[in-house]
Amino acid sequence: MNWLDPVLSALLLALYGLIFGVIGGALFNMLLPALQGGRWDFASLRSMQPSRYEVVVDEAVADEAVRLIGGLQTTGGGSTRT
């Protein structure tokens, strides 16, 4: 058995993987948006809205923070101050 055959096969397989893996993937990622007219498909995503907010402030300014956000409408737990 010739020792050069497996080495040559491994190099050809690596070259095949490089050409069709890296370069082919890059070409696909460049061509796909061009074929879609530059539009991205976000049809499944209507909007992202947080269910709640957390405000973290130092104790020295906690009362001022509560005063500033006191007029905002809350949807749940209300103000919790620890």
mmCIF file of the N, C-alpha and C atoms, coordinates in Angstrom:
data_MODEL
# 
_entry.id   MODEL 
# 
loop_
_atom_site.group_PDB 
_atom_site.id 
_atom_site.type_symbol 
_atom_site.label_atom_id 
_atom_site.label_alt_id 
_atom_site.label_comp_id 
_atom_site.label_asym_id 
_atom_site.label_entity_id 
_atom_site.label_seq_id 
_atom_site.pdbx_PDB_ins_code 
_atom_site.Cartn_x 
_atom_site.Cartn_y 
_atom_site.Cartn_z 
_atom_site.occupancy 
_atom_site.B_iso_or_equiv 
_atom_site.pdbx_formal_charge 
_atom_site.auth_seq_id 
_atom_site.auth_comp_id 
_atom_site.auth_asym_id 
_atom_site.auth_atom_id 
_atom_site.pdbx_PDB_model_num 
ATOM 1   N N  . MET A 1 1  ? 0.852   -1.189 0.000  1.00 0.00 ? 1  MET A N  1 
ATOM 2   C CA . MET A 1 1  ? 0.000   0.000  0.000  1.00 0.00 ? 1  MET A CA 1 
ATOM 3   C C  . MET A 1 1  ? 0.888   1.240  0.000  1.00 0.00 ? 1  MET A C  1 
ATOM 4   N N  . ASN A 1 2  ? 0.556   2.155  -0.834 1.00 0.00 ? 2  ASN A N  1 
ATOM 5   C CA . ASN A 1 2  ? 1.322   3.376  -0.965 1.00 0.00 ? 2  ASN A CA 1 
ATOM 6   C C  . ASN A 1 2  ? 0.885   4.352  0.130  1.00 0.00 ? 2  ASN A C  1 
ATOM 7   N N  . TRP A 1 3  ? 1.803   4.941  0.877  1.00 0.00 ? 3  TRP A N  1 
ATOM 8   C CA . TRP A 1 3  ? 1.468   5.859  1.969  1.00 0.00 ? 3  TRP A CA 1 
ATOM 9   C C  . TRP A 1 3  ? 0.988   7.209  1.442  1.00 0.00 ? 3  TRP A C  1 
ATOM 10  N N  . LEU A 1 4  ? 1.253   7.486  0.181  1.00 0.00 ? 4  LEU A N  1 
ATOM 11  C CA . LEU A 1 4  ? 0.868   8.767  -0.393 1.00 0.00 ? 4  LEU A CA 1 
ATOM 12  C C  . LEU A 1 4  ? -0.629  8.841  -0.712 1.00 0.00 ? 4  LEU A C  1 
ATOM 13  N N  . ASP A 1 5  ? -1.256  7.706  -0.975 1.00 0.00 ? 5  ASP A N  1 
ATOM 14  C CA . ASP A 1 5  ? -2.684  7.697  -1.321 1.00 0.00 ? 5  ASP A CA 1 
ATOM 15  C C  . ASP A 1 5  ? -3.577  8.261  -0.208 1.00 0.00 ? 5  ASP A C  1 
ATOM 16  N N  . PRO A 1 6  ? -3.434  7.809  1.047  1.00 0.00 ? 6  PRO A N  1 
ATOM 17  C CA . PRO A 1 6  ? -4.297  8.383  2.093  1.00 0.00 ? 6  PRO A CA 1 
ATOM 18  C C  . PRO A 1 6  ? -4.026  9.863  2.351  1.00 0.00 ? 6  PRO A C  1 
ATOM 19  N N  . VAL A 1 7  ? -2.775  10.271 2.226  1.00 0.00 ? 7  VAL A N  1 
ATOM 20  C CA . VAL A 1 7  ? -2.423  11.684 2.435  1.00 0.00 ? 7  VAL A CA 1 
ATOM 21  C C  . VAL A 1 7  ? -3.055  12.533 1.339  1.00 0.00 ? 7  VAL A C  1 
ATOM 22  N N  . LEU A 1 8  ? -2.947  12.065 0.104  1.00 0.00 ? 8  LEU A N  1 
ATOM 23  C CA . LEU A 1 8  ? -3.550  12.789 -1.006 1.00 0.00 ? 8  LEU A CA 1 
ATOM 24  C C  . LEU A 1 8  ? -5.066  12.833 -0.887 1.00 0.00 ? 8  LEU A C  1 
ATOM 25  N N  . SER A 1 9  ? -5.662  11.754 -0.463 1.00 0.00 ? 9  SER A N  1 
ATOM 26  C CA . SER A 1 9  ? -7.119  11.722 -0.266 1.00 0.00 ? 9  SER A CA 1 
ATOM 27  C C  . SER A 1 9  ? -7.552  12.696 0.819  1.00 0.00 ? 9  SER A C  1 
ATOM 28  N N  . ALA A 1 10 ? -6.805  12.768 1.908  1.00 0.00 ? 10 ALA A N  1 
ATOM 29  C CA . ALA A 1 10 ? -7.135  13.699 2.991  1.00 0.00 ? 10 ALA A CA 1 
ATOM 30  C C  . ALA A 1 10 ? -7.022  15.143 2.527  1.00 0.00 ? 10 ALA A C  1 
ATOM 31  N N  . LEU A 1 11 ? -5.982  15.437 1.741  1.00 0.00 ? 11 LEU A N  1 
ATOM 32  C CA . LEU A 1 11 ? -5.823  16.803 1.234  1.00 0.00 ? 11 LEU A CA 1 
ATOM 33  C C  . LEU A 1 11 ? -6.941  17.173 0.260  1.00 0.00 ? 11 LEU A C  1 
ATOM 34  N N  . LEU A 1 12 ? -7.326  16.260 -0.592 1.00 0.00 ? 12 LEU A N  1 
ATOM 35  C CA . LEU A 1 12 ? -8.422  16.533 -1.517 1.00 0.00 ? 12 LEU A CA 1 
ATOM 36  C C  . LEU A 1 12 ? -9.749  16.714 -0.779 1.00 0.00 ? 12 LEU A C  1 
ATOM 37  N N  . LEU A 1 13 ? -9.958  15.918 0.258  1.00 0.00 ? 13 LEU A N  1 
ATOM 38  C CA . LEU A 1 13 ? -11.176 16.063 1.055  1.00 0.00 ? 13 LEU A CA 1 
ATOM 39  C C  . LEU A 1 13 ? -11.205 17.405 1.786  1.00 0.00 ? 13 LEU A C  1 
ATOM 40  N N  . ALA A 1 14 ? -10.055 17.826 2.311  1.00 0.00 ? 14 ALA A N  1 
ATOM 41  C CA . ALA A 1 14 ? -9.976  19.129 2.977  1.00 0.00 ? 14 ALA A CA 1 
ATOM 42  C C  . ALA A 1 14 ? -10.224 20.261 1.985  1.00 0.00 ? 14 ALA A C  1 
ATOM 43  N N  . LEU A 1 15 ? -9.677  20.138 0.788  1.00 0.00 ? 15 LEU A N  1 
ATOM 44  C CA . LEU A 1 15 ? -9.895  21.149 -0.242 1.00 0.00 ? 15 LEU A CA 1 
ATOM 45  C C  . LEU A 1 15 ? -11.359 21.204 -0.656 1.00 0.00 ? 15 LEU A C  1 
ATOM 46  N N  . TYR A 1 16 ? -11.968 20.043 -0.784 1.00 0.00 ? 16 TYR A N  1 
ATOM 47  C CA . TYR A 1 16 ? -13.397 19.971 -1.112 1.00 0.00 ? 16 TYR A CA 1 
ATOM 48  C C  . TYR A 1 16 ? -14.228 20.659 -0.020 1.00 0.00 ? 16 TYR A C  1 
ATOM 49  N N  . GLY A 1 17 ? -13.907 20.382 1.225  1.00 0.00 ? 17 GLY A N  1 
ATOM 50  C CA . GLY A 1 17 ? -14.619 21.018 2.334  1.00 0.00 ? 17 GLY A CA 1 
ATOM 51  C C  . GLY A 1 17 ? -14.435 22.518 2.354  1.00 0.00 ? 17 GLY A C  1 
ATOM 52  N N  . LEU A 1 18 ? -13.232 22.969 2.037  1.00 0.00 ? 18 LEU A N  1 
ATOM 53  C CA . LEU A 1 18 ? -12.967 24.410 2.002  1.00 0.00 ? 18 LEU A CA 1 
ATOM 54  C C  . LEU A 1 18 ? -13.750 25.085 0.893  1.00 0.00 ? 18 LEU A C  1 
ATOM 55  N N  . ILE A 1 19 ? -13.710 24.494 -0.277 1.00 0.00 ? 19 ILE A N  1 
ATOM 56  C CA . ILE A 1 19 ? -14.382 25.116 -1.421 1.00 0.00 ? 19 ILE A CA 1 
ATOM 57  C C  . ILE A 1 19 ? -15.895 25.141 -1.230 1.00 0.00 ? 19 ILE A C  1 
ATOM 58  N N  . PHE A 1 20 ? -16.461 23.997 -0.907 1.00 0.00 ? 20 PHE A N  1 
ATOM 59  C CA . PHE A 1 20 ? -17.912 23.931 -0.830 1.00 0.00 ? 20 PHE A CA 1 
ATOM 60  C C  . PHE A 1 20 ? -18.463 24.333 0.534  1.00 0.00 ? 20 PHE A C  1 
ATOM 61  N N  . GLY A 1 21 ? -17.660 24.316 1.561  1.00 0.00 ? 21 GLY A N  1 
ATOM 62  C CA . GLY A 1 21 ? -18.125 24.709 2.888  1.00 0.00 ? 21 GLY A CA 1 
ATOM 63  C C  . GLY A 1 21 ? -18.008 26.202 3.116  1.00 0.00 ? 21 GLY A C  1 
ATOM 64  N N  . VAL A 1 22 ? -16.794 26.684 3.163  1.00 0.00 ? 22 VAL A N  1 
ATOM 65  C CA . VAL A 1 22 ? -16.555 28.093 3.500  1.00 0.00 ? 22 VAL A CA 1 
ATOM 66  C C  . VAL A 1 22 ? -16.925 29.010 2.343  1.00 0.00 ? 22 VAL A C  1 
ATOM 67  N N  . ILE A 1 23 ? -16.360 28.743 1.203  1.00 0.00 ? 23 ILE A N  1 
ATOM 68  C CA . ILE A 1 23 ? -16.594 29.627 0.058  1.00 0.00 ? 23 ILE A CA 1 
ATOM 69  C C  . ILE A 1 23 ? -18.034 29.511 -0.433 1.00 0.00 ? 23 ILE A C  1 
ATOM 70  N N  . GLY A 1 24 ? -18.553 28.288 -0.494 1.00 0.00 ? 24 GLY A N  1 
ATOM 71  C CA . GLY A 1 24 ? -19.939 28.101 -0.920 1.00 0.00 ? 24 GLY A CA 1 
ATOM 72  C C  . GLY A 1 24 ? -20.921 28.748 0.045  1.00 0.00 ? 24 GLY A C  1 
ATOM 73  N N  . GLY A 1 25 ? -20.652 28.643 1.350  1.00 0.00 ? 25 GLY A N  1 
ATOM 74  C CA . GLY A 1 25 ? -21.519 29.290 2.339  1.00 0.00 ? 25 GLY A CA 1 
ATOM 75  C C  . GLY A 1 25 ? -21.485 30.799 2.232  1.00 0.00 ? 25 GLY A C  1 
ATOM 76  N N  . ALA A 1 26 ? -20.304 31.343 1.988  1.00 0.00 ? 26 ALA A N  1 
ATOM 77  C CA . ALA A 1 26 ? -20.182 32.796 1.835  1.00 0.00 ? 26 ALA A CA 1 
ATOM 78  C C  . ALA A 1 26 ? -20.928 33.273 0.594  1.00 0.00 ? 26 ALA A C  1 
ATOM 79  N N  . LEU A 1 27 ? -20.790 32.531 -0.501 1.00 0.00 ? 27 LEU A N  1 
ATOM 80  C CA . LEU A 1 27 ? -21.514 32.907 -1.720 1.00 0.00 ? 27 LEU A CA 1 
ATOM 81  C C  . LEU A 1 27 ? -23.021 32.823 -1.516 1.00 0.00 ? 27 LEU A C  1 
ATOM 82  N N  . PHE A 1 28 ? -23.465 31.780 -0.839 1.00 0.00 ? 28 PHE A N  1 
ATOM 83  C CA . PHE A 1 28 ? -24.891 31.628 -0.564 1.00 0.00 ? 28 PHE A CA 1 
ATOM 84  C C  . PHE A 1 28 ? -25.408 32.790 0.283  1.00 0.00 ? 28 PHE A C  1 
ATOM 85  N N  . ASN A 1 29 ? -24.642 33.186 1.297  1.00 0.00 ? 29 ASN A N  1 
ATOM 86  C CA . ASN A 1 29 ? -25.067 34.287 2.171  1.00 0.00 ? 29 ASN A CA 1 
ATOM 87  C C  . ASN A 1 29 ? -25.041 35.638 1.466  1.00 0.00 ? 29 ASN A C  1 
ATOM 88  N N  . MET A 1 30 ? -24.255 35.764 0.419  1.00 0.00 ? 30 MET A N  1 
ATOM 89  C CA . MET A 1 30 ? -24.254 37.015 -0.337 1.00 0.00 ? 30 MET A CA 1 
ATOM 90  C C  . MET A 1 30 ? -25.353 37.024 -1.397 1.00 0.00 ? 30 MET A C  1 
ATOM 91  N N  . LEU A 1 31 ? -25.618 35.870 -1.985 1.00 0.00 ? 31 LEU A N  1 
ATOM 92  C CA . LEU A 1 31 ? -26.594 35.815 -3.068 1.00 0.00 ? 31 LEU A CA 1 
ATOM 93  C C  . LEU A 1 31 ? -28.040 35.800 -2.577 1.00 0.00 ? 31 LEU A C  1 
ATOM 94  N N  . LEU A 1 32 ? -28.286 35.206 -1.430 1.00 0.00 ? 32 LEU A N  1 
ATOM 95  C CA . LEU A 1 32 ? -29.657 35.088 -0.943 1.00 0.00 ? 32 LEU A CA 1 
ATOM 96  C C  . LEU A 1 32 ? -30.341 36.444 -0.748 1.00 0.00 ? 32 LEU A C  1 
ATOM 97  N N  . PRO A 1 33 ? -29.739 37.417 -0.069 1.00 0.00 ? 33 PRO A N  1 
ATOM 98  C CA . PRO A 1 33 ? -30.401 38.732 0.026  1.00 0.00 ? 33 PRO A CA 1 
ATOM 99  C C  . PRO A 1 33 ? -30.563 39.407 -1.329 1.00 0.00 ? 33 PRO A C  1 
ATOM 100 N N  . ALA A 1 34 ? -29.613 39.195 -2.218 1.00 0.00 ? 34 ALA A N  1 
ATOM 101 C CA . ALA A 1 34 ? -29.733 39.805 -3.551 1.00 0.00 ? 34 ALA A CA 1 
ATOM 102 C C  . ALA A 1 34 ? -30.920 39.203 -4.307 1.00 0.00 ? 34 ALA A C  1 
ATOM 103 N N  . LEU A 1 35 ? -31.129 37.911 -4.163 1.00 0.00 ? 35 LEU A N  1 
ATOM 104 C CA . LEU A 1 35 ? -32.260 37.268 -4.833 1.00 0.00 ? 35 LEU A CA 1 
ATOM 105 C C  . LEU A 1 35 ? -33.592 37.687 -4.228 1.00 0.00 ? 35 LEU A C  1 
ATOM 106 N N  . GLN A 1 36 ? -33.585 38.102 -2.952 1.00 0.00 ? 36 GLN A N  1 
ATOM 107 C CA . GLN A 1 36 ? -34.812 38.553 -2.286 1.00 0.00 ? 36 GLN A CA 1 
ATOM 108 C C  . GLN A 1 36 ? -35.034 40.046 -2.474 1.00 0.00 ? 36 GLN A C  1 
ATOM 109 N N  . GLY A 1 37 ? -34.238 40.683 -3.269 1.00 0.00 ? 37 GLY A N  1 
ATOM 110 C CA . GLY A 1 37 ? -34.395 42.109 -3.516 1.00 0.00 ? 37 GLY A CA 1 
ATOM 111 C C  . GLY A 1 37 ? -33.921 42.967 -2.353 1.00 0.00 ? 37 GLY A C  1 
ATOM 112 N N  . GLY A 1 38 ? -33.031 42.447 -1.524 1.00 0.00 ? 38 GLY A N  1 
ATOM 113 C CA . GLY A 1 38 ? -32.515 43.200 -0.390 1.00 0.00 ? 38 GLY A CA 1 
ATOM 114 C C  . GLY A 1 38 ? -33.433 43.209 0.809  1.00 0.00 ? 38 GLY A C  1 
ATOM 115 N N  . ARG A 1 39 ? -34.551 42.506 0.739  1.00 0.00 ? 39 ARG A N  1 
ATOM 116 C CA . ARG A 1 39 ? -35.491 42.471 1.861  1.00 0.00 ? 39 ARG A CA 1 
ATOM 117 C C  . ARG A 1 39 ? -35.163 41.301 2.774  1.00 0.00 ? 39 ARG A C  1 
ATOM 118 N N  . TRP A 1 40 ? -35.325 41.505 4.057  1.00 0.00 ? 40 TRP A N  1 
ATOM 119 C CA . TRP A 1 40 ? -35.168 40.441 5.039  1.00 0.00 ? 40 TRP A CA 1 
ATOM 120 C C  . TRP A 1 40 ? -36.551 39.985 5.449  1.00 0.00 ? 40 TRP A C  1 
ATOM 121 N N  . ASP A 1 41 ? -36.692 38.714 5.718  1.00 0.00 ? 41 ASP A N  1 
ATOM 122 C CA . ASP A 1 41 ? -37.986 38.148 6.055  1.00 0.00 ? 41 ASP A CA 1 
ATOM 123 C C  . ASP A 1 41 ? -38.154 38.082 7.565  1.00 0.00 ? 41 ASP A C  1 
ATOM 124 N N  . PHE A 1 42 ? -38.874 39.042 8.108  1.00 0.00 ? 42 PHE A N  1 
ATOM 125 C CA . PHE A 1 42 ? -39.190 39.047 9.527  1.00 0.00 ? 42 PHE A CA 1 
ATOM 126 C C  . PHE A 1 42 ? -40.694 38.894 9.720  1.00 0.00 ? 42 PHE A C  1 
ATOM 127 N N  . ALA A 1 43 ? -41.340 38.149 8.855  1.00 0.00 ? 43 ALA A N  1 
ATOM 128 C CA . ALA A 1 43 ? -42.793 38.014 8.908  1.00 0.00 ? 43 ALA A CA 1 
ATOM 129 C C  . ALA A 1 43 ? -43.258 37.328 10.188 1.00 0.00 ? 43 ALA A C  1 
ATOM 130 N N  . SER A 1 44 ? -42.445 36.450 10.739 1.00 0.00 ? 44 SER A N  1 
ATOM 131 C CA . SER A 1 44 ? -42.873 35.736 11.934 1.00 0.00 ? 44 SER A CA 1 
ATOM 132 C C  . SER A 1 44 ? -42.715 36.573 13.196 1.00 0.00 ? 44 SER A C  1 
ATOM 133 N N  . LEU A 1 45 ? -42.022 37.690 13.118 1.00 0.00 ? 45 LEU A N  1 
ATOM 134 C CA . LEU A 1 45 ? -41.780 38.545 14.271 1.00 0.00 ? 45 LEU A CA 1 
ATOM 135 C C  . LEU A 1 45 ? -42.645 39.792 14.154 1.00 0.00 ? 45 LEU A C  1 
ATOM 136 N N  . ARG A 1 46 ? -43.694 39.858 14.947 1.00 0.00 ? 46 ARG A N  1 
ATOM 137 C CA . ARG A 1 46 ? -44.577 41.033 14.891 1.00 0.00 ? 46 ARG A CA 1 
ATOM 138 C C  . ARG A 1 46 ? -43.973 42.205 15.624 1.00 0.00 ? 46 ARG A C  1 
ATOM 139 N N  . SER A 1 47 ? -43.651 42.001 16.868 1.00 0.00 ? 47 SER A N  1 
ATOM 140 C CA . SER A 1 47 ? -42.985 43.045 17.633 1.00 0.00 ? 47 SER A CA 1 
ATOM 141 C C  . SER A 1 47 ? -42.406 42.435 18.887 1.00 0.00 ? 47 SER A C  1 
ATOM 142 N N  . MET A 1 48 ? -41.454 43.144 19.448 1.00 0.00 ? 48 MET A N  1 
ATOM 143 C CA . MET A 1 48 ? -40.873 42.717 20.716 1.00 0.00 ? 48 MET A CA 1 
ATOM 144 C C  . MET A 1 48 ? -41.241 43.765 21.755 1.00 0.00 ? 48 MET A C  1 
ATOM 145 N N  . GLN A 1 49 ? -42.018 43.344 22.727 1.00 0.00 ? 49 GLN A N  1 
ATOM 146 C CA . GLN A 1 49 ? -42.409 44.250 23.793 1.00 0.00 ? 49 GLN A CA 1 
ATOM 147 C C  . GLN A 1 49 ? -42.124 43.578 25.127 1.00 0.00 ? 49 GLN A C  1 
ATOM 148 N N  . PRO A 1 50 ? -41.407 44.252 25.998 1.00 0.00 ? 50 PRO A N  1 
ATOM 149 C CA . PRO A 1 50 ? -41.107 43.655 27.291 1.00 0.00 ? 50 PRO A CA 1 
ATOM 150 C C  . PRO A 1 50 ? -42.370 43.533 28.138 1.00 0.00 ? 50 PRO A C  1 
ATOM 151 N N  . SER A 1 51 ? -42.424 42.495 28.942 1.00 0.00 ? 51 SER A N  1 
ATOM 152 C CA . SER A 1 51 ? -43.575 42.321 29.826 1.00 0.00 ? 51 SER A CA 1 
ATOM 153 C C  . SER A 1 51 ? -43.429 43.157 31.091 1.00 0.00 ? 51 SER A C  1 
ATOM 154 N N  . ARG A 1 52 ? -42.193 43.531 31.408 1.00 0.00 ? 52 ARG A N  1 
ATOM 155 C CA . ARG A 1 52 ? -41.977 44.378 32.579 1.00 0.00 ? 52 ARG A CA 1 
ATOM 156 C C  . ARG A 1 52 ? -40.622 45.054 32.465 1.00 0.00 ? 52 ARG A C  1 
ATOM 157 N N  . TYR A 1 53 ? -40.424 46.066 33.264 1.00 0.00 ? 53 TYR A N  1 
ATOM 158 C CA . TYR A 1 53 ? -39.168 46.795 33.324 1.00 0.00 ? 53 TYR A CA 1 
ATOM 159 C C  . TYR A 1 53 ? -38.667 46.765 34.755 1.00 0.00 ? 53 TYR A C  1 
ATOM 160 N N  . GLU A 1 54 ? -37.371 46.769 34.906 1.00 0.00 ? 54 GLU A N  1 
ATOM 161 C CA . GLU A 1 54 ? -36.771 46.887 36.227 1.00 0.00 ? 54 GLU A CA 1 
ATOM 162 C C  . GLU A 1 54 ? -35.845 48.091 36.220 1.00 0.00 ? 54 GLU A C  1 
ATOM 163 N N  . VAL A 1 55 ? -36.005 48.945 37.213 1.00 0.00 ? 55 VAL A N  1 
ATOM 164 C CA . VAL A 1 55 ? -35.157 50.118 37.350 1.00 0.00 ? 55 VAL A CA 1 
ATOM 165 C C  . VAL A 1 55 ? -34.303 49.915 38.589 1.00 0.00 ? 55 VAL A C  1 
ATOM 166 N N  . VAL A 1 56 ? -32.999 49.977 38.414 1.00 0.00 ? 56 VAL A N  1 
ATOM 167 C CA . VAL A 1 56 ? -32.069 49.787 39.519 1.00 0.00 ? 56 VAL A CA 1 
ATOM 168 C C  . VAL A 1 56 ? -31.318 51.092 39.718 1.00 0.00 ? 56 VAL A C  1 
ATOM 169 N N  . VAL A 1 57 ? -31.428 51.645 40.925 1.00 0.00 ? 57 VAL A N  1 
ATOM 170 C CA . VAL A 1 57 ? -30.764 52.906 41.237 1.00 0.00 ? 57 VAL A CA 1 
ATOM 171 C C  . VAL A 1 57 ? -30.109 52.797 42.609 1.00 0.00 ? 57 VAL A C  1 
ATOM 172 N N  . ASP A 1 58 ? -29.227 53.732 42.879 1.00 0.00 ? 58 ASP A N  1 
ATOM 173 C CA . ASP A 1 58 ? -28.607 53.803 44.202 1.00 0.00 ? 58 ASP A CA 1 
ATOM 174 C C  . ASP A 1 58 ? -29.637 54.265 45.230 1.00 0.00 ? 58 ASP A C  1 
ATOM 175 N N  . GLU A 1 59 ? -29.398 53.902 46.465 1.00 0.00 ? 59 GLU A N  1 
ATOM 176 C CA . GLU A 1 59 ? -30.311 54.266 47.558 1.00 0.00 ? 59 GLU A CA 1 
ATOM 177 C C  . GLU A 1 59 ? -30.445 55.780 47.681 1.00 0.00 ? 59 GLU A C  1 
ATOM 178 N N  . ALA A 1 60 ? -29.372 56.497 47.361 1.00 0.00 ? 60 ALA A N  1 
ATOM 179 C CA . ALA A 1 60 ? -29.391 57.953 47.497 1.00 0.00 ? 60 ALA A CA 1 
ATOM 180 C C  . ALA A 1 60 ? -30.390 58.611 46.543 1.00 0.00 ? 60 ALA A C  1 
ATOM 181 N N  . VAL A 1 61 ? -30.670 58.008 45.420 1.00 0.00 ? 61 VAL A N  1 
ATOM 182 C CA . VAL A 1 61 ? -31.573 58.615 44.446 1.00 0.00 ? 61 VAL A CA 1 
ATOM 183 C C  . VAL A 1 61 ? -32.849 57.797 44.259 1.00 0.00 ? 61 VAL A C  1 
ATOM 184 N N  . ALA A 1 62 ? -33.109 56.834 45.132 1.00 0.00 ? 62 ALA A N  1 
ATOM 185 C CA . ALA A 1 62 ? -34.273 55.964 44.992 1.00 0.00 ? 62 ALA A CA 1 
ATOM 186 C C  . ALA A 1 62 ? -35.576 56.743 45.074 1.00 0.00 ? 62 ALA A C  1 
ATOM 187 N N  . ASP A 1 63 ? -35.687 57.660 46.016 1.00 0.00 ? 63 ASP A N  1 
ATOM 188 C CA . ASP A 1 63 ? -36.926 58.433 46.153 1.00 0.00 ? 63 ASP A CA 1 
ATOM 189 C C  . ASP A 1 63 ? -37.185 59.289 44.909 1.00 0.00 ? 63 ASP A C  1 
ATOM 190 N N  . GLU A 1 64 ? -36.124 59.859 44.353 1.00 0.00 ? 64 GLU A N  1 
ATOM 191 C CA . GLU A 1 64 ? -36.263 60.668 43.138 1.00 0.00 ? 64 GLU A CA 1 
ATOM 192 C C  . GLU A 1 64 ? -36.688 59.786 41.959 1.00 0.00 ? 64 GLU A C  1 
ATOM 193 N N  . ALA A 1 65 ? -36.153 58.575 41.875 1.00 0.00 ? 65 ALA A N  1 
ATOM 194 C CA . ALA A 1 65 ? -36.521 57.661 40.798 1.00 0.00 ? 65 ALA A CA 1 
ATOM 195 C C  . ALA A 1 65 ? -37.985 57.257 40.909 1.00 0.00 ? 65 ALA A C  1 
ATOM 196 N N  . VAL A 1 66 ? -38.455 56.985 42.120 1.00 0.00 ? 66 VAL A N  1 
ATOM 197 C CA . VAL A 1 66 ? -39.857 56.628 42.325 1.00 0.00 ? 66 VAL A CA 1 
ATOM 198 C C  . VAL A 1 66 ? -40.750 57.795 41.934 1.00 0.00 ? 66 VAL A C  1 
ATOM 199 N N  . ARG A 1 67 ? -40.334 59.004 42.257 1.00 0.00 ? 67 ARG A N  1 
ATOM 200 C CA . ARG A 1 67 ? -41.111 60.188 41.907 1.00 0.00 ? 67 ARG A CA 1 
ATOM 201 C C  . ARG A 1 67 ? -41.175 60.377 40.392 1.00 0.00 ? 67 ARG A C  1 
ATOM 202 N N  . LEU A 1 68 ? -40.047 60.159 39.706 1.00 0.00 ? 68 LEU A N  1 
ATOM 203 C CA . LEU A 1 68 ? -39.994 60.381 38.269 1.00 0.00 ? 68 LEU A CA 1 
ATOM 204 C C  . LEU A 1 68 ? -40.813 59.350 37.494 1.00 0.00 ? 68 LEU A C  1 
ATOM 205 N N  . ILE A 1 69 ? -40.835 58.115 37.942 1.00 0.00 ? 69 ILE A N  1 
ATOM 206 C CA . ILE A 1 69 ? -41.578 57.094 37.211 1.00 0.00 ? 69 ILE A CA 1 
ATOM 207 C C  . ILE A 1 69 ? -42.947 56.841 37.823 1.00 0.00 ? 69 ILE A C  1 
ATOM 208 N N  . GLY A 1 70 ? -43.312 57.613 38.813 1.00 0.00 ? 70 GLY A N  1 
ATOM 209 C CA . GLY A 1 70 ? -44.596 57.409 39.488 1.00 0.00 ? 70 GLY A CA 1 
ATOM 210 C C  . GLY A 1 70 ? -45.795 57.592 38.589 1.00 0.00 ? 70 GLY A C  1 
ATOM 211 N N  . GLY A 1 71 ? -45.697 58.427 37.580 1.00 0.00 ? 71 GLY A N  1 
ATOM 212 C CA . GLY A 1 71 ? -46.824 58.680 36.702 1.00 0.00 ? 71 GLY A CA 1 
ATOM 213 C C  . GLY A 1 71 ? -46.959 57.667 35.574 1.00 0.00 ? 71 GLY A C  1 
ATOM 214 N N  . LEU A 1 72 ? -46.007 56.761 35.436 1.00 0.00 ? 72 LEU A N  1 
ATOM 215 C CA . LEU A 1 72 ? -46.069 55.777 34.358 1.00 0.00 ? 72 LEU A CA 1 
ATOM 216 C C  . LEU A 1 72 ? -47.067 54.683 34.694 1.00 0.00 ? 72 LEU A C  1 
ATOM 217 N N  . GLN A 1 73 ? -47.754 54.185 33.662 1.00 0.00 ? 73 GLN A N  1 
ATOM 218 C CA . GLN A 1 73 ? -48.731 53.120 33.854 1.00 0.00 ? 73 GLN A CA 1 
ATOM 219 C C  . GLN A 1 73 ? -48.003 51.796 34.032 1.00 0.00 ? 73 GLN A C  1 
ATOM 220 N N  . THR A 1 74 ? -48.385 51.023 35.051 1.00 0.00 ? 74 THR A N  1 
ATOM 221 C CA . THR A 1 74 ? -47.776 49.716 35.270 1.00 0.00 ? 74 THR A CA 1 
ATOM 222 C C  . THR A 1 74 ? -48.771 48.629 34.924 1.00 0.00 ? 74 THR A C  1 
ATOM 223 N N  . THR A 1 75 ? -48.259 47.453 34.531 1.00 0.00 ? 75 THR A N  1 
ATOM 224 C CA . THR A 1 75 ? -49.140 46.368 34.126 1.00 0.00 ? 75 THR A CA 1 
ATOM 225 C C  . THR A 1 75 ? -49.199 45.252 35.152 1.00 0.00 ? 75 THR A C  1 
ATOM 226 N N  . GLY A 1 76 ? -48.415 45.346 36.184 1.00 0.00 ? 76 GLY A N  1 
ATOM 227 C CA . GLY A 1 76 ? -48.398 44.195 37.076 1.00 0.00 ? 76 GLY A CA 1 
ATOM 228 C C  . GLY A 1 76 ? -48.066 44.542 38.494 1.00 0.00 ? 76 GLY A C  1 
ATOM 229 N N  . GLY A 1 77 ? -46.917 44.055 38.937 1.00 0.00 ? 77 GLY A N  1 
ATOM 230 C CA . GLY A 1 77 ? -46.531 44.054 40.326 1.00 0.00 ? 77 GLY A CA 1 
ATOM 231 C C  . GLY A 1 77 ? -46.423 45.402 40.987 1.00 0.00 ? 77 GLY A C  1 
ATOM 232 N N  . GLY A 1 78 ? -46.365 46.467 40.239 1.00 0.00 ? 78 GLY A N  1 
ATOM 233 C CA . GLY A 1 78 ? -46.275 47.778 40.836 1.00 0.00 ? 78 GLY A CA 1 
ATOM 234 C C  . GLY A 1 78 ? -44.853 48.072 41.296 1.00 0.00 ? 78 GLY A C  1 
ATOM 235 N N  . SER A 1 79 ? -44.727 49.016 42.202 1.00 0.00 ? 79 SER A N  1 
ATOM 236 C CA . SER A 1 79 ? -43.419 49.452 42.660 1.00 0.00 ? 79 SER A CA 1 
ATOM 237 C C  . SER A 1 79 ? -42.957 48.565 43.810 1.00 0.00 ? 79 SER A C  1 
ATOM 238 N N  . THR A 1 80 ? -41.766 48.029 43.653 1.00 0.00 ? 80 THR A N  1 
ATOM 239 C CA . THR A 1 80 ? -41.152 47.282 44.764 1.00 0.00 ? 80 THR A CA 1 
ATOM 240 C C  . THR A 1 80 ? -39.823 47.920 45.056 1.00 0.00 ? 80 THR A C  1 
ATOM 241 N N  . ARG A 1 81 ? -39.661 48.315 46.281 1.00 0.00 ? 81 ARG A N  1 
ATOM 242 C CA . ARG A 1 81 ? -38.427 48.987 46.680 1.00 0.00 ? 81 ARG A CA 1 
ATOM 243 C C  . ARG A 1 81 ? -37.825 48.191 47.815 1.00 0.00 ? 81 ARG A C  1 
ATOM 244 N N  . THR A 1 82 ? -36.559 47.800 47.599 1.00 0.00 ? 82 THR A N  1 
ATOM 245 C CA . THR A 1 82 ? -35.855 47.017 48.632 1.00 0.00 ? 82 THR A CA 1 
ATOM 246 C C  . THR A 1 82 ? -34.687 47.772 49.168 1.00 0.00 ? 82 THR A C  1 
# 
